[in-house]
């Protein structure tokens, strides 16, 4: 039996108003102990994809489909700059690491 991927994104789709797709059906896996590099042309959806994973999308963006897994645990995908609370249990959700984000979203520090 193989270990689950350290991070797995399945069929992420991110839209903006007017049915403009920024990302459509993106999937990838990162095996344990490995890294993933994402490259592409300007405007191809690299930043929006990663912002969707971190829960820091612009307010106008909407995640219309997708699932995110860390190991064998499914994690929520939340749209909107302040969609994910600072204590959501994510490795990067530390209030001390992201003081500007937590302050701009009104989270207590």
Beta strands, then each sheet from edge to edge (+ up, - down):
strand 1: 7-16
strand 2: 20-30
strand 3: 62-70
strand 4: 73-75
sheet 1: 2+ 1- 3+ 4-
end
